[in-house]
Amino acid sequence: LCVCVCVCVCVCLFICVCVFILSENLKIVCLGVSPHLFYLFIYLFIYLFIYLFIYLFIYLFIYLFIYLFIYLFIYLFIYLFIYLFIYLFIYLFIYLFIYLFIYLFIYLFIYLFIYLFIYLFIYLFIYLFIYLFIYLFIYLFIYLFIYLFI
């Protein structure tokens, strides 16, 4: 924004100096007062035009354009995009999805299915079968049968 304002001011100043310096009345006045004043205006005009317009506008515009284009577009966009894409893809997809999926799948499968289902099922089955069926049924049946029979 500063460069644009400076360039606009310089271009306006350049046009104003051109109009006033190259007009016949000012040339006659400048040459009539002092020839060095006319050359001073020409020198300032050339200096302002060459330095401010060419140097500031073209150099800074090209520099900022190349800098912003190379740095922001290539570095930030491509590098960070590729970096974040690879990082997110590798870390989140491979690590979190596959690792946690396999880990949770193995954990849930081994722990919940094998441990809870098989172990508890066998345990409860054996417990219910041995305790309830054998103990309660046979023991109570024999006990009640012997008790009632005797």
C-alpha positions as CSV (number, residue, x, y, z in Angstrom):
1,L,0.0,0.0,0.0
2,C,2.9,2.4,0.8
3,V,4.6,1.6,-2.5
4,C,1.4,2.2,-4.4
5,V,0.8,5.5,-2.7
6,C,4.4,6.5,-3.3
7,V,4.2,5.5,-6.9
8,C,1.0,7.4,-7.5
9,V,2.5,10.5,-5.8
10,C,5.6,10.2,-7.9
11,V,3.7,9.8,-11.2
12,C,1.5,12.8,-10.3
13,L,4.5,14.8,-9.4
14,F,6.2,13.7,-12.7
15,I,3.2,14.8,-14.7
16,C,3.0,18.1,-12.9
17,V,6.7,18.8,-13.4
18,C,6.5,17.8,-17.0
19,V,3.6,20.1,-17.7
20,F,5.1,23.1,-15.9
21,I,8.7,22.6,-16.9
22,L,8.0,22.1,-20.6
23,S,5.6,24.9,-20.9
24,E,7.0,27.9,-22.7
25,N,6.1,30.5,-20.0
26,L,7.9,28.6,-17.2
27,K,10.8,27.9,-19.5
28,I,11.1,31.6,-20.3
29,V,10.7,32.5,-16.6
30,C,13.2,29.9,-15.5
31,L,15.7,30.8,-18.2
32,G,15.1,34.4,-17.5
33,V,15.6,34.1,-13.8
34,S,18.4,31.6,-13.8
35,P,19.5,28.9,-16.3
36,H,20.6,26.8,-13.3
37,L,17.0,26.8,-12.0
38,F,15.8,25.2,-15.2
39,Y,18.5,22.5,-15.0
40,L,17.7,22.0,-11.4
41,F,14.1,21.2,-12.3
42,I,15.3,18.9,-15.0
43,Y,17.7,17.2,-12.6
44,L,15.0,16.8,-10.0
45,F,12.6,15.6,-12.6
46,I,15.0,13.0,-14.0
47,Y,16.0,12.0,-10.4
48,L,12.4,11.7,-9.3
49,F,11.4,9.9,-12.4
50,I,14.4,7.5,-12.5
51,Y,14.8,6.9,-8.8
52,L,11.2,6.9,-7.5
53,F,9.4,5.6,-10.5
54,I,11.8,3.1,-12.0
55,Y,13.6,2.0,-8.7
56,L,10.7,2.0,-6.3
57,F,7.9,1.0,-8.6
58,I,9.7,-1.5,-10.9
59,Y,12.3,-2.9,-8.5
60,L,9.9,-3.1,-5.5
61,F,7.1,-4.3,-7.6
62,I,9.2,-7.0,-9.2
63,Y,10.9,-7.8,-5.9
64,L,7.7,-8.0,-4.0
65,F,5.9,-9.8,-6.7
66,I,8.7,-12.4,-7.1
67,Y,9.2,-12.6,-3.3
68,L,5.5,-12.9,-2.6
69,F,5.0,-15.3,-5.5
70,I,8.0,-17.5,-4.7
71,Y,7.8,-17.3,-1.0
72,L,4.1,-17.3,-0.4
73,F,2.9,-19.4,-3.2
74,I,5.7,-21.9,-3.7
75,Y,7.0,-22.1,-0.1
76,L,3.8,-21.6,2.0
77,F,1.3,-23.2,-0.4
78,I,3.2,-26.0,-1.9
79,Y,5.6,-26.8,1.0
80,L,3.0,-26.5,3.7
81,F,0.3,-28.1,1.6
82,I,2.6,-31.1,0.8
83,Y,3.9,-31.1,4.4
84,L,0.5,-30.9,5.9
85,F,-0.9,-33.4,3.4
86,I,1.8,-35.9,4.0
87,Y,1.8,-35.2,7.7
88,L,-2.0,-35.5,7.9
89,F,-2.1,-38.4,5.6
90,I,0.7,-40.4,7.2
91,Y,0.0,-39.4,10.8
92,L,-3.7,-39.3,10.9
93,F,-4.6,-41.9,8.3
94,I,-1.9,-44.4,8.7
95,Y,-1.1,-43.9,12.4
96,L,-4.4,-43.1,13.9
97,F,-6.7,-45.0,11.6
98,I,-4.8,-48.1,10.8
99,Y,-2.8,-48.3,14.1
100,L,-5.7,-47.5,16.3
101,F,-8.1,-49.5,14.2
102,I,-5.9,-52.5,14.3
103,Y,-5.1,-51.9,17.9
104,L,-8.7,-51.4,18.9
105,F,-9.8,-54.2,16.6
106,I,-7.3,-56.6,18.1
107,Y,-7.9,-55.3,21.6
108,L,-11.6,-55.4,21.3
109,F,-11.5,-58.7,19.5
110,I,-9.1,-60.4,21.8
111,Y,-10.2,-58.8,25.0
112,L,-13.9,-58.6,24.5
113,F,-14.6,-61.5,22.3
114,I,-12.1,-64.0,23.6
115,Y,-11.8,-62.9,27.2
116,L,-15.3,-61.8,27.9
117,F,-17.3,-64.0,25.6
118,I,-15.3,-67.2,25.7
119,Y,-13.9,-66.9,29.2
120,L,-17.0,-65.7,30.8
121,F,-19.2,-67.9,28.7
122,I,-17.1,-71.0,29.6
123,Y,-16.8,-69.8,33.2
124,L,-20.5,-69.0,33.5
125,F,-21.4,-72.2,31.7
126,I,-19.1,-74.3,33.8
127,Y,-20.1,-72.4,36.9
128,L,-23.8,-72.6,36.1
129,F,-23.5,-76.2,34.9
130,I,-21.4,-77.4,37.8
131,Y,-22.8,-75.3,40.5
132,L,-26.5,-75.1,39.6
133,F,-27.0,-78.3,37.8
134,I,-24.7,-80.7,39.7
135,Y,-24.6,-79.0,43.1
136,L,-28.2,-77.8,43.3
137,F,-29.9,-80.4,41.3
138,I,-28.0,-83.5,42.3
139,Y,-27.1,-82.4,45.8
140,L,-30.5,-81.1,46.6
141,F,-32.2,-83.9,44.8
142,I,-30.1,-86.5,46.7
143,Y,-30.4,-84.5,49.9
144,L,-34.2,-84.1,49.5
145,F,-34.6,-87.6,48.3
146,I,-32.6,-89.1,51.1
147,Y,-34.2,-86.7,53.6
148,L,-37.7,-87.3,52.3
149,F,-37.1,-91.0,51.8
150,I,-35.6,-91.5,55.2
